[in-house]
């Protein structure tokens, strides 16, 4: 009878050892996956920060070009108005000559 109890105990110990071994393997796989995911997340965060920086640079460049465009537009408008002012007297004298 004692031998039966020892055999049962031995069987239980073997089962526990197998279970522990299986759990260790699963733990290693999970840890490896976690490390890989952490590295991927870090990579995505780095890319996201880089893209955000690029976006800010493009936004600044666009604003600068927009200001330049508005400034040039105003300069052209002023020059055109001055030219029209100069041409106005000529237009009046042309009508008188007819």
C-alpha angles and dihedrals in degrees: 000000000000088000090056090052091050091049091050090047091048090050091050091048091051090050091050092048090050090048092049090049091050092048091050090053092049090047091053091049092049092047091050092049090048091052092049092048091047090052091048092049090049089050092049091048090051091050091046092052091048092050091048090052091048090048091053091050092049091047091052091047091049092050091049092050091046091053090048091050093050091047092051091045090055091047091052090047092051092047091049092050091050091049091050090049089054092047094048095078090049091053091053093050091049091056091050091053093058 
